[in-house]
Amino acid sequence: MLKKRIIPCLDIMDGKVVKGVNFENLTIVGDPVEIAKRYEQQCADEVVFLDITATHENRATIYDLVERAARELSIALTIGGGVRTLEDFRKILACGADKVSINSSAVATPELIQEASREFGSQCVVVAIDSKDFEVYVHGGRKPTGLNVVDWAKKCEILGAGEILLTSMNCDGTQNGYDIAQTKAVCDSVNIPVIASGGCGKIADIIEVFEKTDCDATLVASLFHYGKATVNDVKLQMERNNIPCRILKE
Amino acid sequence: MIGIIDYNLGNIKSVLNACERVGIEAKLNKNIDDVDAIILPGVGSFSTAMRNLGELADKIKNFDKPILGICLGMQILFEKGYEDEEYFGLGLLKGEVKKIPTNKKLPHMGWNTLSKTQKDVYFVHSYMADFNEETIEYTEYGGVKIPAIVGHGNILGYQFHPEKSGKVGEEILKRWAKCI
């Protein structure tokens, strides 16, 4: 049986993992590869690196980082943040990433989804969608687009997206649980995998979104980063609730 | 030395990385001379893979040492594929590659269980080989039995990605390399 996936997400700035609330008061917490390795050992199913490096000059650091991470990790790695062109895709994949996630650039140029999936295969094209009250936002959630999240997700699927990473801005940062309504609406209208994101504060939130929606994976950040739970803690709880998951067996 | 065939398809480096992690001697290669075995990696589409192989395809067909195909590299071991267009494969294994006949979500993406060993490995694909006498182990998705390990003789194929399947995948790669 196909397992539901738990995907830790690391925010990266200038090659380091950073923590902060709403991109403010960022503090460096460590080396992405070391932290990702730790999650891998805890049975993470994939890892996402989200590059939030602001300046263009420092963008090159992400390529070195992806190369190093790809050498060390034995699970799938997704890279997102600042990807705008087919050439960006090519570079990141050449460094050894398995998937690339695009957000604002997909809204600005939907053809990018199509071109990337034709060139590299739809399996590596993840479209990240930030949504508030069913409306799609871009530029880190600062700019409303007028697009309905369900319509946009459907369009992404038609254009060749392999997966949708849906972040609810209503819930992101609240730690009050995933957005069941928006996640369910998207899951019920597309036929590609959906990763639920935003709002996870405790293990029960992960159980809830798997039980109440048809999502395939959950993106988890602070729960793990602040040491409130390990990936394996989540898996054990999932198993108890009869949610199919991969458990460490020695 | 194992040659990982570099035929301009996505992410072949991850297979090399996995070999290096577990101490298998391998190199990326545009050719198949002077190697003891080859790995055909690959993500992308069937027809692109065959076109990119070009003249190398005939050499691979006549290669009598171990051949391991991974994911798309496994699919092109078969006779024919139907992704984007109908296209001939290497024909080293009997059967064809078609879209997974399910109404469930595609790609079939994530960790799924192998029928015999009951190990979980990582899959990402929307097309599958025929379930036939070449099937060694399968996995189940959306009511379909999907061949996961296929082959006979010197030919072996994995539909899943051992290089993305954690320790389990590394063990699977090591076991294959030991047989060379």
Chai-1 contact restraints between the chains, C-beta under 6 A:
chainA,res_idxA,chainB,res_idxB,connection_type,confidence,min_distance_angstrom,max_distance_angstrom,comment,restraint_id
A,L2,B,G110,contact,1.0,0.0,6.0,A-B,restraint_1
A,L2,B,N112,contact,1.0,0.0,6.0,A-B,restraint_2
A,L2,B,Y141,contact,1.0,0.0,6.0,A-B,restraint_3
A,K3,B,G110,contact,1.0,0.0,6.0,A-B,restraint_4
A,K3,B,W111,contact,1.0,0.0,6.0,A-B,restraint_5
A,R5,B,G110,contact,1.0,0.0,6.0,A-B,restraint_6
A,D45,B,W111,contact,1.0,0.0,6.0,A-B,restraint_7
A,A70,B,N17,contact,1.0,0.0,6.0,A-B,restraint_8
A,R71,B,N17,contact,1.0,0.0,6.0,A-B,restraint_9
A,S74,B,G166,contact,1.0,0.0,6.0,A-B,restraint_10
A,I75,B,K164,contact,1.0,0.0,6.0,A-B,restraint_11
A,I75,B,G166,contact,1.0,0.0,6.0,A-B,restraint_12
A,A76,B,K164,contact,1.0,0.0,6.0,A-B,restraint_13
A,L93,B,G10,contact,1.0,0.0,6.0,A-B,restraint_14
A,L93,B,N11,contact,1.0,0.0,6.0,A-B,restraint_15
A,G96,B,K13,contact,1.0,0.0,6.0,A-B,restraint_16
A,G96,B,S14,contact,1.0,0.0,6.0,A-B,restraint_17
A,F120,B,G10,contact,1.0,0.0,6.0,A-B,restraint_18
A,G121,B,V43,contact,1.0,0.0,6.0,A-B,restraint_19
A,G121,B,G44,contact,1.0,0.0,6.0,A-B,restraint_20
A,Q123,B,P107,contact,1.0,0.0,6.0,A-B,restraint_21
A,Q123,B,V124,contact,1.0,0.0,6.0,A-B,restraint_22
A,G162,B,P107,contact,1.0,0.0,6.0,A-B,restraint_23
A,N191,B,K105,contact,1.0,0.0,6.0,A-B,restraint_24
A,I192,B,K105,contact,1.0,0.0,6.0,A-B,restraint_25
A,P193,B,K105,contact,1.0,0.0,6.0,A-B,restraint_26
A,P193,B,M109,contact,1.0,0.0,6.0,A-B,restraint_27
A,R246,B,W111,contact,1.0,0.0,6.0,A-B,restraint_28
A,R246,B,D120,contact,1.0,0.0,6.0,A-B,restraint_29
